[in-house]
Amino acid sequence: MVSLLRRSTGWLMRASGHAALSALMRHGGRSVVESAVGAAVEAAPRGGQRSFTQIFAVTCPVTVYVRGSHCAVSVRRHDAPRVELEANLARAFGVELTAEQDEAGIYIVARRKPVVGAAARLELALTVPPDAHLALHLTPGDASFLSLDGLTELSVAQVFAPADSASPGAG
């Protein structure tokens, strides 16, 4: 849609000049871009809030792998031998969420759909046993740990992306 608008605008500028383009864009009080964006928003499916909970029975130690883009993950601990996943999706039409378990661990993947995924918001709440290992791959995302009690070690180099990946001498 945007490329069509750009091509049409370019043709109109070459053919008629700036005055004709300005008059066309102001026709009816709405610009062409405003009209196109309004039509796209109205055509998008209405996806409200969607929530679900999934419980995985586990034997410790267990590893929980989470991979997601633009999502928020909160982790809390409990003493039961299970992992609980609570997912809250706003504008759920833009995200595909998959959660599976095998003998190696639990895999949670949140994948945004092209174009419409930018409007979606995903919040994951994990409740894990004390012997669980976490592997979070968020590109980008937020992670919070609720009710910490005891030593927690995180390597800053592993948690945050490098400030400048194109630094001199990097090959």
C-alpha positions in Angstrom: 0.0 0.0 0.0 2.8 2.4 0.9 4.8 1.6 -2.2 1.7 2.2 -4.3 1.3 5.6 -2.7 4.9 6.5 -3.2 4.8 5.5 -6.9 1.6 7.4 -7.4 3.0 10.5 -5.7 6.2 10.3 -7.8 4.2 10.0 -11.0 1.9 12.9 -10.0 4.9 15.1 -9.2 6.5 14.4 -12.5 3.3 14.8 -14.5 1.5 17.7 -12.9 3.8 19.4 -10.5 3.7 20.2 -6.8 0.6 22.4 -7.0 -1.6 19.6 -8.3 -0.3 17.2 -5.7 -0.9 19.6 -2.9 -4.5 20.2 -4.1 -5.1 16.5 -4.3 -3.7 15.8 -0.8 -5.9 18.5 0.7 -9.1 17.4 -1.1 -11.9 16.6 1.4 -9.9 17.8 4.4 -7.9 14.5 4.7 -4.6 13.8 3.1 -4.0 10.7 0.9 -1.8 9.3 3.6 -4.4 9.8 6.4 -7.0 8.1 4.2 -4.8 5.2 3.5 -3.8 4.7 7.1 -7.4 5.0 8.2 -8.5 2.3 5.7 -5.7 0.0 6.8 -6.6 0.4 10.5 -10.3 -0.3 9.7 -9.4 -3.4 7.6 -7.2 -4.9 10.3 -8.9 -7.6 12.4 -10.1 -6.7 15.8 -8.2 -8.8 18.3 -8.8 -8.0 21.9 -7.1 -9.3 25.0 -6.4 -13.0 25.0 -5.1 -14.8 28.1 -4.3 -18.4 28.9 -2.5 -20.5 31.4 -0.6 -23.7 30.8 0.9 -26.0 33.5 3.8 -28.4 32.9 4.5 -31.2 35.4 8.3 -31.5 35.7 11.1 -33.4 37.5 14.0 -31.2 38.6 16.3 -30.0 37.4 14.5 -28.6 34.4 15.4 -26.0 31.9 12.8 -23.5 30.6 13.7 -21.9 27.3 11.9 -18.7 26.3 12.4 -17.0 23.0 10.5 -13.9 22.1 10.5 -10.5 20.5 9.2 -7.3 22.1 7.7 -9.2 25.1 7.9 -8.9 28.9 8.7 -11.9 31.0 8.3 -12.0 34.7 9.6 -15.0 36.7 8.6 -16.0 40.2 9.4 -19.1 42.3 7.3 -21.7 44.0 8.0 -25.1 45.6 5.7 -27.2 43.5 7.2 -29.6 40.9 5.6 -27.8 38.0 6.1 -24.8 35.7 3.2 -22.5 35.2 2.9 -20.2 32.2 0.5 -17.4 32.1 0.3 -15.5 28.9 -1.5 -12.2 28.3 -1.7 -11.0 24.7 -3.0 -7.6 23.6 -4.0 -7.5 20.0 -3.4 -11.2 19.8 -3.9 -11.4 16.0 -0.2 -10.3 15.7 1.5 -13.0 17.7 1.9 -16.7 17.5 2.7 -18.3 20.8 3.8 -21.9 21.2 4.7 -23.8 24.4 5.9 -27.4 24.3 7.7 -29.8 26.6 10.1 -32.7 26.1 12.6 -34.6 28.2 15.2 -31.8 27.8 12.9 -29.0 29.0 10.1 -26.6 28.3 10.2 -24.4 25.2 8.2 -21.2 24.9 8.3 -19.3 21.6 6.5 -16.0 20.9 6.8 -15.0 17.2 5.4 -11.8 15.8 3.7 -11.9 12.5 5.0 -9.5 9.8 3.3 -6.1 9.7 0.5 -6.7 12.1 2.8 -8.0 14.8 4.1 -4.6 15.6 0.8 -3.7 17.2 0.7 -6.7 19.5 1.9 -6.8 23.1 2.8 -10.0 24.9 3.4 -10.5 28.7 4.5 -13.9 30.0 4.5 -14.8 33.7 6.5 -17.9 34.6 6.3 -19.6 37.9 9.2 -22.1 38.3 10.5 -24.5 40.9 13.8 -23.5 42.7 15.9 -26.0 40.8 14.8 -24.7 37.4 17.3 -23.2 34.9 16.2 -20.3 32.7 17.4 -19.5 29.2 15.8 -16.3 28.0 16.4 -15.1 24.4 14.6 -11.8 24.1 15.1 -9.6 21.0 14.5 -7.1 22.6 12.4 -7.6 25.6 12.1 -7.1 29.4 12.7 -9.6 32.1 11.8 -9.2 35.8 12.3 -11.5 38.7 9.8 -11.2 41.5 10.5 -11.9 45.2 14.2 -12.7 44.9 15.7 -14.2 48.0 19.3 -15.1 47.9 22.2 -14.8 45.5 21.5 -14.1 41.8 24.3 -13.9 39.4 23.9 -12.4 35.9 26.7 -11.5 33.5 26.0 -8.1 32.1 27.8 -9.0 28.9 25.2 -11.8 28.3 22.2 -9.8 29.4 22.6 -6.6 27.4 23.4 -6.3 23.7 26.8 -4.6 22.9 26.5 -0.9 22.7 28.4 -0.7 19.4 28.7 -3.9 17.4 30.6 -2.1 14.7 33.5 -1.0 16.8 36.9 -0.6 15.3 38.9 -3.8 15.2 35.8 -6.0 15.2 36.1 -8.4 12.3 
